[in-house]
Amino acid sequence: MKTTHQFSLLAAIIVAAGTGYFTGKAAHHEPAAGVQAERKVLYWYDPMMPDQRFDKPGKSPFMDMELVPRYADEATNEGGVTVSARQQQNLGIKTAAAERKALGFPFTAFATVTTDERRVQTVSASANGLVEKLYVKAPGQFVKSNEPLVQLWIPEWTAAQQEYLAVRKLGDAALAAAARERLQLQFMPQEVIRLVERTGRPQARITVRAKEAGFINKLETREGAQVAATAPLFEVASLQSVWLVIDYPQSQAQALQVGSEVIARSDSWPGENFHGRVSELLPAMETTTRTLKARIVLDNPQARLKPGMYLTVKLASLQPRAAVLAIPEEALIETGSESRVLVATGEGHFRPVKVVAGASQDGWVEIKEGLNEGDKVVTSGQFLIDSEASLRSALVPEKIVEKPAAQVMSHEHDHGHSISDMHDMEGMQ
């Protein structure tokens, strides 16, 4: 009886121990199964080569790092990626809201002073004659308004003037008017004709004077030289106004308009401003520098600015602009074919959005299409997220490599085939 009781007790202990073992084993695996059901792993990948996928964890065959799991709950129907709060902190992800701002377009350029060609005058001989006296004997010489330039002797005027004087003595007004008109047809200046009428003697000499102050740009004759009618003698350039031809990039094309007021400064006259206006926006682009050109007419009443001087030019006032939707410049991702930003949609999800960018100023860029006011865009760490989002949305689901990372690396080392080569061979089969 006693032996039977001991046997029964021993059997109960064995059953209890077995039950406890299997119960503990099941309890040990339940949390893992629960975690797996909660976050299902789709595949493992190397963040530096996200287009290659593996079905098992391990070392990356490309980098000295562990493969990272891709969970099923990180995929969304609207595209993009989901980044955990910890990963956001590690990547230094920052966001900023799209807001409406009045962007100004400051303009600064360097320019060289040139002659205002609209104020260049050519002084010509009135008729065939001889240069009797030359008052200006060197190019570049400055002359004042009404200053004598040259004295010409024109003998062929003598006969016509004598005929006019003889007709006047006849007292026939009609004949006198006709004779006077013949003098004018010989390009005889009015002051010469009036001098003939006042003195009653022929005037075969004429003194040519400067019409306004300037410098001799060209000197075409010398004393004692014979000149033909309408032959150029001088070229006089006025400095009352000068030209500035500026080069500016295409991005600042909208900053300039015909009539825009500008202020120019020169190191030769520190602290002094020279005012002018944009006269023309020249149509041709400089092919070597890819810049546009504009011509500015600058007031120069005291002739302080000389051709060849360098000036710094800026707009007198910024053009008033309406407020536009803008984001920080660092948030814009330029791919060459398009522009996009990463929009934070909440709960760690980021979605790439194509945008149409406009002008930029002071670290902000105008967004014409693609965003709404208040949208949060990523300003730091966006390139890593954008790369991952692009790969996930653009690449077709690939066949997962059914080898551990170590075996894949060994296979590549032995046979010299990359992961992409393996996929290509599999596709050919």
Helices and strands as residue ranges (DSSP letters): H 2-38, E 41-46, E 49-54, E 68-71, G 72-74, E 81-82, H 85-91, E 94-97, E 99-101, E 108-115, G 117-119, E 120-124, E 129-134, E 142-143, E 148-153, H 157-170, H 173-185, H 190-199, E 205-209, E 214-219, E 226-227, E 232-237, E 241-249, G 250-255, E 261-265, E 273-286, E 291-299, E 310-315, E 324-328, G 329-331, E 333-334, E 339-346, E 349-361, E 364-369, E 376-380, H 382-394, H 405-415, H 419-428
